[in-house]
Amino acid sequence: MMKYLLTMLFAFSVSLQAYAATQVTYNKELDGFEYPFQVNTFDFNSQNQDLQMRYMDTGNKSAKKVAVLLHGKNFSGYYWEKVAKDLLEKGYRVVIPDQIGFGKSTKPAFYQYSFGQLALNTKLILDHLGVEEITLVGHSMGGMLATTFAVNYPTLVKKLILINPIGLEDYGQYAQFKDVNFFYKRELAKTLDKARNYQKKNYYDGKWSSEYEQLLVPLKGMLAGADWEAVAWNNALTYGPIFSENIVDRLSQVTSQTFLIIGTRDTTGPGRGWLKDGVTKTLGDYKTLGKQANSLVKGSVLFELEGLGHMPQYEDYDVFIKAFNKALEH
């Protein structure tokens, strides 16, 4: 038995190393990287420039139930595949946008990023598709965007589901303000190993798998491509709203039926490394933050996933989907 286990572990290690060694190169719009569903393009003008926002729109176009899935900062729409397929089985039409600056969408040289602007861009797609009522799902930074969207367009959002959203505390209150150059320098210095180690430590409790590795393929390809400076610049610009917009103040303004799915082991705390002098607060205490958000959003329901972190939909999908389905069925 022990010999068999050692053989399996060795085979897994070899396959993971071979997978990691695969050479991929992508440009700033991820040409050549396959998404799980057909990718569409929405052309529009914003801030005096022509932009292209890519999105997936899958399922029955006449379905009464429409779910919109908003990605986090370190990913784009492709990572919603499992959740989307479960929604499709439940009869949902599923719309998954890549926000401007992310994934396959335009990476502009200059753009005034705000969650209000990204929410408006997303609404323009839904208007284009003729969608009038949605279940809105946001993960991580997508939770900050989803909250803003729900407050700005309350009649459109029937149900709001937030999965380990960041923004449950006002980072600008605790962290020093940084010029975008600070973030740009950090992005230029990013490596695949640094990204993997960060996610391994902060998302998956020190564990790793080939499934997690696959999520890094787009980053790996863009790091190796000729457009990394443009990608890094947009990555830097999109830190702006995270640190300048106080989403906590908006939570009490949400009128949609709201569900919080919180992996309580999560400790994601943007700005932890450059706190203001005298600040002793521990950022990213999701055991407390989930409960605080639950108290701020009137009538909201909190699902706490004990022992899971920032990516519960990947770390333990079976546990996550039970909570997600309860939110859908509530």
C-alpha positions as CSV (number, residue, x, y, z in Angstrom):
1,M,0.0,0.0,0.0
2,M,2.8,2.4,0.9
3,K,4.6,1.6,-2.3
4,Y,1.5,2.3,-4.3
5,L,1.0,5.7,-2.5
6,L,4.6,6.7,-3.2
7,T,4.2,5.7,-6.8
8,M,1.1,7.8,-7.2
9,L,2.7,10.8,-5.4
10,F,5.7,10.5,-7.7
11,A,3.5,10.4,-10.8
12,F,1.5,13.4,-9.6
13,S,4.7,15.3,-8.9
14,V,6.1,14.5,-12.4
15,S,2.9,15.4,-14.1
16,L,2.7,18.7,-12.2
17,Q,6.3,19.6,-13.1
18,A,5.6,18.8,-16.7
19,Y,2.5,20.9,-16.7
20,A,4.4,23.8,-15.1
21,A,7.2,23.5,-17.7
22,T,4.8,23.8,-20.6
23,Q,5.7,26.9,-22.6
24,V,2.8,29.3,-23.2
25,T,2.8,32.9,-24.4
26,Y,-0.2,35.2,-24.5
27,N,-0.7,38.8,-25.5
28,K,-2.5,41.3,-23.4
29,E,-5.9,40.0,-24.5
30,L,-5.1,36.3,-23.9
31,D,-5.5,35.4,-27.6
32,G,-5.1,31.6,-27.8
33,F,-6.2,30.9,-24.3
34,E,-9.5,29.0,-24.4
35,Y,-12.3,30.0,-22.2
36,P,-14.9,27.4,-21.2
37,F,-17.7,29.0,-23.2
38,Q,-17.9,31.1,-26.4
39,V,-16.4,34.6,-25.9
40,N,-18.4,37.6,-27.3
41,T,-17.2,41.1,-27.8
42,F,-19.1,44.3,-26.7
43,D,-17.7,47.4,-28.4
44,F,-18.4,50.7,-26.6
45,N,-16.9,54.1,-26.0
46,S,-15.9,55.0,-22.5
47,Q,-13.8,57.9,-21.2
48,N,-13.3,59.1,-24.8
49,Q,-11.8,55.9,-26.1
50,D,-13.1,52.9,-28.0
51,L,-13.0,49.7,-25.9
52,Q,-13.8,46.1,-26.2
53,M,-15.3,44.2,-23.3
54,R,-15.3,40.4,-23.6
55,Y,-17.9,38.3,-22.0
56,M,-19.4,34.8,-22.1
57,D,-23.2,34.4,-22.4
58,T,-24.2,30.8,-22.1
59,G,-27.5,29.0,-21.6
60,N,-31.0,29.5,-22.9
61,K,-31.3,33.1,-24.0
62,S,-35.0,33.0,-23.1
63,A,-34.4,31.7,-19.6
64,K,-36.3,33.6,-16.9
65,K,-33.4,33.2,-14.5
66,V,-30.1,35.1,-15.3
67,A,-26.9,34.9,-13.3
68,V,-24.1,37.4,-13.7
69,L,-20.7,36.3,-12.3
70,L,-18.1,38.9,-11.5
71,H,-14.4,37.8,-11.2
72,G,-11.8,38.8,-8.6
73,K,-8.7,40.8,-9.2
74,N,-6.2,38.0,-9.8
75,F,-8.4,36.2,-12.3
76,S,-10.9,36.8,-15.0
77,G,-14.1,35.1,-16.2
78,Y,-12.6,31.7,-17.1
79,Y,-12.4,30.6,-13.4
80,W,-16.2,30.5,-13.1
81,E,-16.5,27.3,-15.2
82,K,-17.7,24.9,-12.5
83,V,-20.2,27.4,-11.0
84,A,-21.5,28.3,-14.4
85,K,-22.1,24.7,-15.3
86,D,-24.0,24.1,-12.2
87,L,-26.1,27.1,-12.9
88,L,-26.8,25.9,-16.4
89,E,-28.1,22.6,-15.0
90,K,-30.5,24.6,-12.9
91,G,-31.9,26.4,-16.0
92,Y,-30.0,29.7,-15.6
93,R,-28.7,31.8,-18.4
94,V,-25.2,32.8,-17.3
95,V,-23.3,36.0,-18.2
96,I,-19.6,36.2,-17.3
97,P,-17.9,39.5,-18.2
98,D,-14.2,40.2,-18.2
99,Q,-13.9,43.7,-16.8
100,I,-11.9,46.4,-18.7
101,G,-8.3,45.8,-17.8
102,F,-8.7,42.1,-17.1
103,G,-8.7,38.8,-19.1
104,K,-9.6,39.2,-22.7
105,S,-10.9,42.8,-22.5
106,T,-9.1,45.9,-23.5
107,K,-6.1,47.0,-21.5
108,P,-6.2,50.8,-22.0
109,A,-3.0,53.0,-21.6
110,F,-5.0,55.3,-19.3
111,Y,-8.4,54.7,-17.6
112,Q,-10.0,56.2,-14.5
113,Y,-10.9,52.9,-12.8
114,S,-13.7,53.0,-10.3
115,F,-16.3,50.5,-9.2
116,G,-19.0,52.9,-10.4
117,Q,-17.4,52.9,-13.9
118,L,-17.0,49.1,-14.0
119,A,-20.6,48.6,-12.8
120,L,-21.8,50.9,-15.6
121,N,-19.8,49.0,-18.1
122,T,-21.4,45.8,-16.9
123,K,-24.9,47.3,-17.1
124,L,-24.3,48.4,-20.7
125,I,-23.6,44.7,-21.6
126,L,-26.8,43.6,-19.8
127,D,-28.8,46.4,-21.6
128,H,-27.3,45.2,-24.9
129,L,-28.5,41.7,-24.1
130,G,-31.9,42.8,-23.0
131,V,-31.5,41.4,-19.5
132,E,-33.7,43.1,-16.9
133,E,-33.3,41.0,-13.7
134,I,-30.3,39.1,-12.4
135,T,-28.8,37.1,-9.6
136,L,-25.5,38.9,-9.1
137,V,-22.5,36.9,-7.9
138,G,-19.2,38.5,-6.9
139,H,-16.0,37.0,-5.6
140,S,-13.1,38.8,-4.0
141,M,-12.7,42.2,-5.8
142,G,-15.8,41.2,-7.7
143,G,-17.7,41.5,-4.4
144,M,-16.8,45.2,-4.2
145,L,-18.0,45.6,-7.7
146,A,-21.2,43.6,-7.1
147,T,-22.0,45.6,-4.0
148,T,-21.6,48.9,-6.0
149,F,-23.7,47.5,-8.8
150,A,-26.5,46.4,-6.5
151,V,-26.6,49.8,-4.9
152,N,-26.5,51.7,-8.2
153,Y,-29.0,49.5,-10.0
154,P,-31.2,48.0,-7.3
155,T,-34.2,47.2,-9.5
156,L,-31.9,45.0,-11.7
157,V,-30.5,42.9,-8.9
158,K,-33.0,40.4,-7.5
159,K,-30.4,38.5,-5.5
160,L,-26.9,39.3,-4.5
161,I,-24.4,36.6,-3.6
162,L,-21.0,37.6,-2.2
163,I,-18.2,35.0,-2.0
164,N,-15.3,36.0,0.3
165,P,-15.5,39.6,-1.0
166,I,-12.8,42.0,-0.2
167,G,-13.8,45.5,0.9
168,L,-15.5,44.4,4.1
169,E,-13.3,47.0,5.8
170,D,-12.2,50.4,4.7
171,Y,-8.6,49.9,3.5
172,G,-8.0,53.6,3.0
173,Q,-8.7,54.2,6.7
174,Y,-5.8,51.9,7.7
175,A,-3.3,51.7,4.8
176,Q,-1.0,54.5,3.6
177,F,-2.0,56.0,0.2
178,K,0.3,54.8,-2.5
179,D,1.0,56.3,-6.0
180,V,0.1,53.9,-8.8
181,N,3.9,53.8,-9.5
182,F,4.2,51.7,-6.3
183,F,1.8,49.1,-7.6
184,Y,3.3,49.2,-11.1
185,K,6.8,48.4,-9.8
186,R,5.4,45.5,-7.8
187,E,3.6,44.1,-10.9
188,L,6.7,44.4,-13.1
189,A,8.6,42.4,-10.5
190,K,5.9,39.7,-10.4
191,T,6.9,36.1,-11.3
192,L,5.0,32.9,-11.6
193,D,6.7,31.5,-8.5
194,K,5.7,34.7,-6.5
195,A,2.1,34.4,-7.6
196,R,2.0,30.7,-6.8
197,N,3.5,31.1,-3.4
198,Y,1.1,34.0,-2.6
199,Q,-1.9,32.0,-3.5
200,K,-0.7,28.8,-1.9
201,K,-0.2,30.7,1.4
202,N,-3.2,33.0,1.3
203,Y,-5.8,31.0,-0.6
204,Y,-5.2,27.3,0.0
205,D,-3.6,27.0,3.5
206,G,-0.2,26.0,2.2
207,K,-1.6,23.2,-0.1
208,W,-1.3,23.1,-3.9
209,S,-2.8,21.0,-6.7
210,S,-2.8,20.7,-10.5
211,E,-6.3,22.4,-10.5
212,Y,-4.8,25.5,-8.8
213,E,-1.9,25.4,-11.2
214,Q,-4.2,25.6,-14.2
215,L,-5.7,28.9,-12.9
216,L,-2.2,30.4,-13.3
217,V,-1.8,29.5,-17.0
218,P,-3.1,32.9,-18.2
219,L,-0.7,34.7,-15.9
220,K,2.1,32.5,-17.0
221,G,1.5,33.2,-20.6
222,M,1.2,36.9,-20.2
223,L,4.4,37.1,-18.1
224,A,6.2,35.4,-21.0
225,G,4.5,37.6,-23.6
226,A,5.5,40.9,-25.1
227,D,2.6,42.8,-23.5
228,W,3.3,42.3,-19.8
229,E,4.1,46.0,-19.2
230,A,0.6,46.9,-20.5
231,V,-1.0,44.2,-18.4
232,A,1.1,45.2,-15.3
233,W,0.1,48.9,-15.8
234,N,-3.6,48.0,-15.7
235,N,-3.1,45.7,-12.8
236,A,-1.6,48.6,-11.0
237,L,-4.3,51.0,-12.0
238,T,-7.1,48.7,-10.7
239,Y,-5.7,48.9,-7.2
240,G,-7.0,52.5,-7.1
241,P,-10.6,51.8,-6.3
242,I,-9.8,49.1,-3.9
243,F,-8.0,51.5,-1.6
244,S,-10.0,54.7,-2.4
245,E,-13.6,53.5,-2.3
246,N,-15.2,52.6,1.0
247,I,-17.6,49.7,0.3
248,V,-18.4,49.2,3.9
249,D,-20.5,52.4,3.8
250,R,-22.5,51.0,0.8
251,L,-23.4,47.7,2.5
252,S,-26.2,49.3,4.5
253,Q,-27.5,50.7,1.2
254,V,-28.1,47.3,-0.4
255,T,-31.8,46.5,-0.8
256,S,-31.4,43.3,-2.8
257,Q,-31.8,39.9,-1.1
258,T,-28.2,39.2,0.0
259,F,-26.2,36.1,0.9
260,L,-22.6,36.1,2.2
261,I,-20.6,32.9,1.6
262,I,-17.5,33.3,3.8
263,G,-14.5,30.9,4.2
264,T,-13.6,31.9,7.7
265,R,-9.9,31.0,7.4
266,D,-9.5,33.8,4.9
267,T,-7.1,36.5,5.9
268,T,-6.9,38.6,2.7
269,G,-6.1,42.1,3.8
270,P,-5.0,44.6,1.1
271,G,-2.6,47.2,2.4
272,R,-1.4,45.0,5.3
273,G,2.2,45.7,4.3
274,W,2.0,49.5,4.4
275,L,-0.3,50.4,7.4
276,K,-0.4,53.9,8.6
277,D,1.7,54.8,11.6
278,G,0.0,53.7,14.8
279,V,-2.5,51.3,13.2
280,T,-2.6,48.1,15.0
281,K,-5.7,46.6,13.5
282,T,-5.3,43.2,11.9
283,L,-6.7,43.4,8.4
284,G,-8.5,40.4,6.8
285,D,-10.1,38.8,9.9
286,Y,-13.0,37.2,8.0
287,K,-14.3,35.4,11.0
288,T,-15.3,38.9,12.2
289,L,-15.8,40.6,8.9
290,G,-18.4,38.2,7.7
291,K,-20.5,38.8,10.8
292,Q,-20.1,42.6,10.6
293,A,-21.2,42.6,6.9
294,N,-24.1,40.4,7.8
295,S,-25.2,43.0,10.4
296,L,-24.9,45.9,7.9
297,V,-26.9,44.4,5.0
298,K,-30.5,44.3,6.1
299,G,-32.0,40.9,6.0
300,S,-28.9,39.2,4.7
301,V,-28.0,35.6,5.3
302,L,-24.5,34.5,6.3
303,F,-23.0,31.1,5.4
304,E,-19.7,30.5,7.2
305,L,-17.5,27.8,5.7
306,E,-15.2,26.8,8.6
307,G,-11.6,26.0,7.7
308,L,-11.9,27.3,4.1
309,G,-10.1,30.4,2.8
310,H,-10.4,33.0,0.0
311,M,-11.2,30.5,-2.7
312,P,-13.8,28.2,-1.2
313,Q,-15.2,27.4,-4.7
314,Y,-11.9,25.8,-5.5
315,E,-10.6,24.7,-2.1
316,D,-13.6,22.5,-1.4
317,Y,-16.2,22.7,-4.1
318,D,-18.6,20.3,-2.5
319,V,-18.8,22.3,0.7
320,F,-19.1,25.6,-1.3
321,I,-21.8,24.5,-3.7
322,K,-24.1,23.4,-0.9
323,A,-24.0,26.9,0.5
324,F,-24.3,28.4,-2.9
325,N,-27.3,26.2,-3.8
326,K,-29.0,27.2,-0.5
327,A,-28.6,30.9,-1.5
328,L,-30.0,30.2,-4.9
329,E,-33.0,28.3,-3.5
330,H,-33.7,30.7,-0.6
